[in-house]
Amino acid sequence: MDYHRKANRVLGSVFIVFLIAAGLRFTYPTAPGIHFFLFVSEAALVGGLADWFAVTALFRKPLGWPYHTALIPRNREKMVEAIVIMVQNELLSENLLRQKIQGFRLSPWLISKVEKSGGPAFLAEKLGTALGKECQNLKIPESAAVLESMIRNKLMDSGLAKLFLAKLRIMVEKDELDPLLKEGIDKGIDLATTPRAKELLIQVLGQIQEKQIGNGGKLQKTILGLFQVTDGINLDEAAEDLQIELILHLRELQAPYHPVRGQLKELILEKLQSWERDPDALNTLESWKNTLLAETTLQPFLESLLEQVQVSLQAGRLPSGQALDHVLEPMLAAWWSALKEDTHFHALVDQFVQDVLAQALQSEHAVIGQTVRDTLESLSNEELNHFIEDKAGNDLQWIRINGSLVGGIVGGLLFVILNYGYSPLLELIKLH
């Protein structure tokens, strides 16, 4: 409600009532109660006018009256300074803010915020979106060149051959190469079942047929037996039988604990250990590595790879086709679960934030007062008046309304006292 308009209406109503009372007093000078009515309305009007003048004098010059009016614009510098001191030293004092900072805990609020938003799923979605946006700005040729330079510098380190052999040996010892071996055997079986494999076997058997086959290994004995059965004539059937035998041997090798696989593992370990201790072998590997790096450019491959990554991440997927958030969520879930239980990390984060805020408070606390000062000084006199009226105007207008009410009440009391108390008392004194 616009209390300024309401106060004006009250004052206008009191003035009209006063005019009516004055007219009645002039028309009916001896009528009972008219004098009381005029006295009360006159007091209410005087009270309302006095408070209107007082309230208006805070902001402007009522009726152009220049003496001790427009108090707020006239004393704006003192008022601004007083507000600045009140805000900076009392409402937002450094000690008060420091106490608030010491009780501030960021980690519980942050954890609660993330949990309410969906936890790991929320983090995976946000991280995936951020990665997709970052990929839009990726300069592929420059990034590929930088990545190639990093890879080359890392691979050019001397002693890399020995580290590579040691890592490879550990992988063999821990059976970490078994999946690769199994994949190689599977591909070997696929190749062995093709017509092309049979054609190659026919060519090999043709070459063997031209030579004398001495005692040899199991494969040679098998080949010799086939020749004995076929009298060395039907190479097609011999190749087919040999192909079947080869496939059977490869399928036997699919068993994880096949003796041949164990022998192969022992042979590889023996060779790796030997190469690790052999300076010539290490130098040969280093030389081969350096030659390969000098003759090979990785940038086209890296550019192609980065393009695939860029397109996939922008679509919210990995190059393999998996949804990015589905891949990130399990990893983030484990990390988030550990983070929530890590009270030591929470304490470190909270302490870090408190220290940063405390340092900022110590160096920038004066900014609070300066901001208040700059804000108030940027206001014109009219804007400053409007600002204060907007905050306290309703209460000030009620002062005006109460002025008329209190004036009328006091006028009525004075009328009663003067006419029914003071006047009879004077008449009594005169008689004596």
Disulfide bonds with the S-S distance in Angstrom:
none
